[in-house]
Amino acid sequence: METFKTVRPPLFTTESAVTEAAHFLTIAGAPARRLLHWIESGDLKTPFQLSEQAGAVAALMDKYGGRMDLADATLVRLSELLGDSRVLTTDYKDFSIYRRRGRQVIPLLTPPA
């Protein structure tokens, strides 16, 4: 949460990532409804349309074999579409391996270890 507070809205994400985040928040006993509030307020935007990007997302998932899940693939693809963007993630292990546009390192914003 401290890292999240350091960025200015609006933030951009995908519905797949919101679903995954809500799942993890629920497991942790945190209110997943906060995500809906951020979306409703416009602080968190979900412009990504999986129906339009399914081929590119599938190609990313194929590239990384079974390592990349749908939520991660949609975030990598969104970072390609947005250009100069950073990915805010707690999953440094996987996102440090993923690349956008072939071999480009994805700039990350991660909480301190």
Long-range contacts (C-beta under 8 A, 24 or more apart in sequence): 2-111, 3-88, 3-109, 3-110, 3-111, 3-112, 4-88, 6-109, 7-88, 7-109, 9-38, 9-42, 9-43, 9-44, 10-42, 10-43, 10-44, 10-45, 11-38, 11-43, 11-44, 11-45, 11-88, 12-44, 12-45, 12-46, 12-47, 12-48, 12-78, 12-82, 12-85, 13-44, 13-45, 13-46, 13-48, 13-75, 13-78, 14-46, 14-48, 14-50, 14-71, 14-74, 14-75, 14-78, 15-46, 15-48, 15-50, 16-50, 16-70, 16-71, 16-74, 17-71, 17-74, 17-75, 18-44, 18-46, 19-71, 20-69, 20-71, 47-78, 48-74, 48-77, 48-78, 48-81, 50-74, 53-77, 53-81, 56-80, 60-98, 64-97, 64-98, 67-94, 67-97, 68-94, 68-98, 72-98, 76-100, 76-106, 79-106
